[in-house]
Amino acid sequence: MRRIDATGAIARRLVMIGLVLAALPAAVVAQTGQDFYAIPPCRVIDTRHGPRDLKAPGGVTPTGFPRGSFTDGQVRSYDLTSSVDCPGLPQHVGAWSLVFQLTTASTPAFLQAWPYASSLGPGGQTPPNTESTMLGYTDRWTANSAIIPAGDDVGGSINVLVQHAGDVIIEVNGYFK
C-alpha cells in the first residue's frame, strides 16, 4: 500500500489501464481532505459466467455478490470490503478509486456508479443523477477509471446500474481515508 497525502507531496498519480495512461491531479486528492492509499489492482467484481461460478452455488459468490450478466436497467449493490477475492479492504473509507470495464450483449449502453445511501430505504439504490460513469459497446470491452464516494454503510458500498444487458468487471486500485 502506498500512501499519497492530501498536502500534494505527490503531485500526480498515474493509472495504467491497458495501454492508456491518465494523470490524476493532486487537486482531486486534496479536495477530499483525506489521504489516498494506492493498492495493487484487485478484481472485486466480475459478472462473466465461467469456472469461478462453480464455487458459487446459485450464481452468487460466498459474500453474496451476484454472478452472471446484468439485465436491462438492473441495479446491484456491492459492499467491496466483503469481497473474498480482495481481502483486507478497509471499512469506513471516504471514496474508492475503481476501474470499470463493460461490454454489452446487443446494444451500446451506459454504466452508472454511485454511493449506497441508507436514506433511500431498502437497497439504497436510487440513482442520484443522470450522469454516466462510462459507455460500453457490443462485443468489446471498454474501460474507465472513476473515483466513487463510498456509501454511508460500514463497508462503503457502491451501487452499479447498467442500461442494457451486459457484463461488468470492477477493480479497486486505491481508496481515500
C-alpha positions as CSV (number, residue, x, y, z in Angstrom):
1,M,0.0,0.0,0.0
2,R,1.4,3.4,-1.0
3,R,0.1,6.5,0.8
4,I,-0.4,9.7,-1.1
5,D,-1.1,12.6,1.3
6,A,-3.5,15.4,0.7
7,T,-0.8,18.1,1.1
8,G,0.2,17.5,-2.5
9,A,3.6,15.9,-1.7
10,I,3.0,13.7,-4.7
11,A,1.6,15.9,-7.5
12,R,0.3,13.2,-9.8
13,R,-0.5,9.6,-9.8
14,L,-0.5,7.6,-13.0
15,V,-3.2,5.0,-13.5
16,M,-2.4,2.2,-16.1
17,I,-5.3,0.8,-18.0
18,G,-4.1,-1.4,-20.7
19,L,-2.0,0.9,-22.9
20,V,-3.8,4.1,-21.8
21,L,-2.2,6.4,-19.1
22,A,-4.2,9.0,-17.4
23,A,-3.0,11.6,-14.9
24,L,-4.9,12.1,-11.7
25,P,-4.2,15.7,-10.4
26,A,-3.2,16.1,-6.7
27,A,-6.1,18.6,-6.5
28,V,-8.5,15.6,-6.7
29,V,-6.7,14.1,-3.7
30,A,-6.7,17.4,-1.8
31,Q,-10.4,18.1,-2.3
32,T,-11.4,15.1,-0.3
33,G,-9.5,16.2,2.8
34,Q,-8.4,12.6,3.1
35,D,-5.3,10.7,2.2
36,F,-5.2,8.4,-0.8
37,Y,-3.9,4.9,-0.4
38,A,-2.8,3.2,-3.6
39,I,-3.1,-0.6,-3.6
40,P,-2.2,-3.2,-6.2
41,P,-5.2,-3.5,-8.5
42,C,-7.6,-6.2,-7.4
43,R,-10.7,-7.5,-9.2
44,V,-13.6,-7.2,-6.8
45,I,-16.5,-7.8,-9.2
46,D,-16.6,-10.0,-12.4
47,T,-20.1,-10.8,-13.7
48,R,-19.0,-13.0,-16.5
49,H,-20.0,-16.7,-16.5
50,G,-17.2,-19.1,-16.1
51,P,-15.2,-21.5,-13.9
52,R,-15.4,-19.2,-10.9
53,D,-19.2,-19.8,-10.9
54,L,-18.6,-23.4,-9.9
55,K,-17.5,-22.1,-6.5
56,A,-20.7,-20.1,-6.2
57,P,-23.9,-22.2,-5.9
58,G,-26.9,-20.5,-7.5
59,G,-24.7,-17.9,-9.3
60,V,-23.9,-16.0,-6.1
61,T,-20.5,-15.6,-4.5
62,P,-19.9,-16.6,-0.9
63,T,-20.2,-12.9,0.0
64,G,-23.5,-12.5,-1.8
65,F,-22.2,-10.8,-5.0
66,P,-24.4,-11.8,-7.9
67,R,-22.6,-13.6,-10.7
68,G,-23.9,-13.5,-14.2
69,S,-24.7,-10.7,-16.6
70,F,-26.6,-7.6,-15.7
71,T,-30.1,-7.4,-17.2
72,D,-31.6,-4.3,-18.8
73,G,-31.7,-1.5,-16.3
74,Q,-30.6,-3.7,-13.4
75,V,-29.0,-2.1,-10.2
76,R,-26.7,-4.1,-7.9
77,S,-25.2,-3.0,-4.6
78,Y,-21.7,-4.1,-3.7
79,D,-20.0,-3.9,-0.3
80,L,-16.4,-4.0,-1.6
81,T,-15.0,-4.7,1.9
82,S,-16.7,-8.1,2.0
83,S,-15.0,-9.4,-1.2
84,V,-13.3,-12.8,-0.8
85,D,-11.3,-12.0,-3.9
86,C,-9.8,-8.8,-2.4
87,P,-9.5,-9.5,1.4
88,G,-8.4,-6.7,3.6
89,L,-10.1,-3.7,2.0
90,P,-10.8,-1.3,4.9
91,Q,-14.2,-0.2,6.2
92,H,-15.2,3.4,6.7
93,V,-13.5,4.8,3.6
94,G,-14.3,8.2,2.0
95,A,-14.1,7.1,-1.6
96,W,-12.9,4.2,-3.8
97,S,-10.6,4.5,-6.8
98,L,-12.0,2.0,-9.3
99,V,-11.6,0.8,-12.8
100,F,-14.8,-0.2,-14.5
101,Q,-14.9,-2.5,-17.6
102,L,-18.2,-3.0,-19.5
103,T,-19.3,-5.0,-22.6
104,T,-22.9,-5.2,-23.7
105,A,-24.9,-8.1,-25.3
106,S,-26.8,-6.4,-28.1
107,T,-26.7,-2.6,-27.9
108,P,-24.4,0.2,-26.6
109,A,-25.2,1.2,-23.0
110,F,-24.1,3.4,-20.2
111,L,-23.0,2.3,-16.7
112,Q,-23.7,4.4,-13.6
113,A,-22.0,4.0,-10.2
114,W,-22.8,6.0,-7.1
115,P,-22.6,5.6,-3.3
116,Y,-25.0,3.4,-1.4
117,A,-27.4,5.6,0.7
118,S,-29.4,4.0,3.5
119,S,-31.7,7.1,3.5
120,L,-33.1,5.8,0.2
121,G,-34.6,2.8,2.0
122,P,-34.1,-0.9,1.5
123,G,-31.3,-1.3,-1.1
124,G,-30.3,2.4,-1.1
125,Q,-30.3,2.2,-4.9
126,T,-32.0,5.3,-6.5
127,P,-29.6,6.8,-8.9
128,P,-28.8,10.4,-7.7
129,N,-28.3,11.9,-11.2
130,T,-28.3,11.3,-14.9
131,E,-24.6,11.2,-15.4
132,S,-23.0,8.0,-16.7
133,T,-19.7,6.7,-15.3
134,M,-18.9,5.2,-18.7
135,L,-20.3,3.9,-22.0
136,G,-20.0,0.3,-23.2
137,Y,-20.3,-1.2,-26.6
138,T,-21.5,-4.6,-28.0
139,D,-19.0,-7.4,-28.1
140,R,-15.9,-5.4,-27.0
141,W,-14.6,-4.3,-23.6
142,T,-14.3,-0.7,-22.7
143,A,-12.7,0.6,-19.5
144,N,-12.8,3.8,-17.4
145,S,-11.4,4.9,-14.1
146,A,-13.6,6.7,-11.6
147,I,-13.5,7.8,-8.1
148,I,-16.8,6.9,-6.5
149,P,-17.7,8.2,-3.0
150,A,-18.2,5.4,-0.5
151,G,-21.7,4.7,0.8
152,D,-22.9,5.6,4.2
153,D,-22.9,1.9,5.5
154,V,-19.9,0.4,7.3
155,G,-18.5,-1.2,4.1
156,G,-18.8,1.9,2.0
157,S,-21.0,0.1,-0.5
158,I,-21.5,1.3,-4.1
159,N,-24.4,0.8,-6.5
160,V,-24.0,0.0,-10.2
161,L,-26.6,0.3,-12.9
162,V,-26.2,-1.0,-16.4
163,Q,-28.6,0.5,-19.0
164,H,-28.8,-2.7,-21.2
165,A,-27.8,-6.3,-20.6
166,G,-24.0,-6.8,-20.3
167,D,-21.1,-7.8,-18.2
168,V,-19.1,-5.7,-15.7
169,I,-15.7,-6.1,-14.2
170,I,-14.7,-3.8,-11.3
171,E,-11.2,-3.5,-10.0
172,V,-10.1,-1.4,-7.0
173,N,-6.7,0.3,-7.1
174,G,-7.0,2.6,-4.1
175,Y,-9.1,4.4,-1.6
176,F,-9.4,7.7,0.3
177,K,-9.4,7.6,4.1
